[in-house]
């Protein structure tokens, strides 16, 4: 089971909407079964899932005391990809989620405040030696600060080659438990999510192969 953790210390980054969209896109792309653990006390993804007519992805709430148990439960259910949506800030459950992650995705809005917060988030992840990738999210088309954000973030780590732009269809689709792929699968928003998942999937599987091969190399060299 691969674990993708979506986190940012600053609220308002569009993190939860992005996590739900990635989970649905992964399932639609054949990476499932896919599950989501909603670790945010606001339980926005749980409420979103309650409005869905589709059975997938599986969405469940979790808490700091239940995180390890819930991850084991998802593994036992045969889940292939687990997406963990974390609360903003620096909370105990964030460290627990990072510890079990195969990849950490940090959505960042192209604004000075969000960029400063992203730098603080990096320190926690790097201290736990986990791979991370930024994605510029909720961006305005043609705004210079968007390209400036990509340059600034690249100094801290990998940046997804896909920019997710701010569009009304992201918010409107989430109202009744859907995603942009399910209401307008040929829209620019749907295309951005598809491209983002393709990139993340490649990153996740590269990290998995490295994890599987590295111990064997260590034995051979010894």
C-alpha positions in Angstrom: 0.0 0.0 0.0 1.4 3.4 -1.0 0.7 6.4 1.2 0.4 9.9 -0.1 0.2 12.6 2.6 -1.3 16.0 1.6 -0.3 18.7 4.1 0.5 22.3 4.6 0.9 24.4 7.8 -1.1 27.2 6.4 -4.9 27.0 5.9 -6.7 28.1 2.8 -4.3 26.3 0.3 -7.1 24.2 -1.2 -5.5 21.1 0.3 -8.7 19.2 1.1 -10.2 19.8 -2.4 -7.0 18.7 -4.0 -6.8 15.6 -1.8 -10.3 14.5 -2.8 -9.6 15.1 -6.5 -6.4 13.2 -6.4 -8.0 10.2 -4.7 -10.9 10.1 -7.3 -8.5 10.5 -10.2 -6.2 7.8 -8.9 -9.2 5.5 -8.6 -10.4 6.4 -12.1 -7.0 5.7 -13.5 -6.9 2.2 -12.1 -4.6 2.7 -9.1 -7.3 1.4 -6.7 -8.6 0.4 -4.5 -8.1 3.9 -3.1 -8.9 5.2 0.4 -8.8 8.5 2.1 -8.1 9.1 5.8 -9.5 12.5 6.9 -7.3 13.6 9.7 -8.6 17.2 9.8 -11.0 17.8 12.8 -13.3 19.8 10.4 -14.0 16.5 8.6 -14.6 18.2 5.3 -13.7 15.1 3.2 -15.9 12.9 5.3 -18.8 15.3 4.7 -17.9 15.4 1.0 -18.0 11.6 0.8 -21.4 11.5 2.5 -22.7 13.4 -0.5 -21.2 11.1 -3.1 -23.2 8.6 -5.0 -20.1 6.7 -6.1 -18.8 4.1 -3.6 -15.1 4.9 -4.3 -12.8 6.1 -3.0 -13.4 4.9 0.6 -13.3 7.8 3.0 -12.9 7.5 6.8 -12.1 9.9 9.6 -9.1 9.4 11.8 -7.4 11.0 14.8 -3.9 11.0 16.4 -4.8 8.1 18.7 -6.3 6.0 15.8 -4.0 6.8 12.9 -1.8 3.7 13.2 -4.8 1.4 13.6 -6.7 3.0 10.7 -3.7 2.6 8.4 -3.4 -1.0 9.3 -7.1 -1.5 8.7 -6.8 0.0 5.2 -3.9 -2.2 4.4 -5.8 -5.3 5.6 -8.7 -4.2 3.3 -6.4 -4.4 0.3 -6.2 -0.7 -0.3 -3.5 0.1 -2.9 -3.3 3.8 -2.4 -4.0 5.7 0.8 -4.4 9.5 0.7 -4.1 11.2 4.1 -5.6 14.7 4.4 -4.0 16.5 7.4 -5.1 19.6 9.3 -3.2 22.9 8.9 -0.7 23.8 11.5 2.0 21.8 13.2 0.0 19.1 15.0 1.0 15.7 16.4 -1.0 13.8 13.7 1.1 15.5 11.0 4.3 13.9 12.2 2.5 10.5 12.5 1.3 10.8 8.9 4.7 11.9 7.6 6.3 8.9 9.3 4.3 6.4 7.3 4.3 8.4 4.0 5.8 7.3 0.7 5.4 10.8 -0.6 4.4 14.1 0.9 2.5 16.6 -1.3 2.5 20.2 -0.3 0.0 22.5 -2.0 1.0 26.1 -2.1 -1.0 29.1 -3.2 1.2 31.6 -5.0 1.3 34.3 -2.3 4.1 35.6 0.0 2.4 34.2 3.1 2.0 30.7 1.7 5.5 30.6 0.4 6.9 31.5 3.8 4.8 28.8 5.4 6.0 26.2 2.9 9.6 26.7 3.9 8.7 25.9 7.5 6.8 22.7 6.4 9.9 21.5 4.5 12.0 21.4 7.6 9.7 19.0 9.4 9.6 16.6 6.4 13.3 16.7 5.6 14.1 16.0 9.3 12.1 12.7 8.9 13.9 11.9 5.6 10.7 11.7 3.5 10.4 12.7 -0.1 8.3 15.7 -0.9 6.9 17.6 -3.8 5.2 21.0 -4.1 2.3 21.8 -6.3 1.3 25.4 -7.0 -2.4 25.4 -6.3 -5.3 27.9 -6.7 -3.2 29.9 -9.0 -4.4 32.9 -11.1 -3.8 32.6 -14.8 -1.1 34.8 -16.2 -0.2 36.2 -12.8 3.6 36.8 -12.5 3.6 35.7 -8.9 2.7 32.2 -10.1 6.0 31.7 -12.0 7.8 33.4 -9.2 6.3 30.9 -6.8 7.6 28.0 -8.9 11.1 29.4 -8.8 11.0 30.1 -5.1 9.7 26.6 -4.2 12.3 24.9 -6.4 14.9 26.1 -4.0 13.3 23.9 -1.3 12.5 20.7 -3.3 10.8 19.2 -6.3 7.9 21.1 -7.8 5.2 19.3 -9.8 5.3 20.3 -13.5 1.5 21.0 -13.3 0.0 24.2 -12.0 -3.6 23.8 -10.7 -5.5 27.0 -11.4 -8.3 28.6 -9.3 -11.6 27.9 -11.0 -15.2 27.9 -9.7 -15.8 24.3 -10.9 -13.5 22.9 -8.2 -15.6 24.3 -5.4 -19.0 23.8 -7.1 -18.2 20.1 -7.8 -17.3 19.4 -4.2 -20.7 20.6 -2.9 -22.6 17.4 -3.8 -19.7 15.0 -3.4 -18.2 15.0 -6.9 -15.1 16.3 -8.6 -14.4 18.3 -11.7 -13.6 15.0 -13.5 -17.1 13.8 -12.8 -19.0 16.9 -13.9 -16.8 18.1 -16.8 -14.2 15.5 -17.7 -13.0 17.5 -20.7 -12.5 20.8 -18.8 -9.1 22.4 -18.1 -9.5 21.7 -14.4 -10.0 18.0 -15.1 -6.9 17.9 -17.4 -4.8 19.5 -14.7 -5.8 16.9 -12.1 -5.2 14.1 -14.5 -1.7 15.4 -15.3 -0.9 16.0 -11.6 -1.9 12.4 -10.7 0.2 11.0 -13.6 3.2 12.8 -12.2 2.5 11.8 -8.6 1.9 8.2 -9.6 5.3 8.1 -11.3 7.0 9.6 -8.2 5.3 7.2 -5.8 6.3 4.2 -7.9 9.9 5.4 -8.3 10.1 5.7 -4.5 8.6 2.2 -4.1 11.2 0.7 -6.4 14.0 2.4 -4.6 12.7 1.1 -1.2 12.5 -2.4 -2.6 15.9 -2.4 -4.3 18.0 -0.5 -1.7 18.1 -3.3 1.0 19.2 -5.8 -1.6 22.0 -3.6 -2.7 23.1 -3.2 0.9 23.3 -7.0 1.4 25.3 -7.4 -1.9 27.8 -4.7 -0.9 28.3 -6.2 2.5 
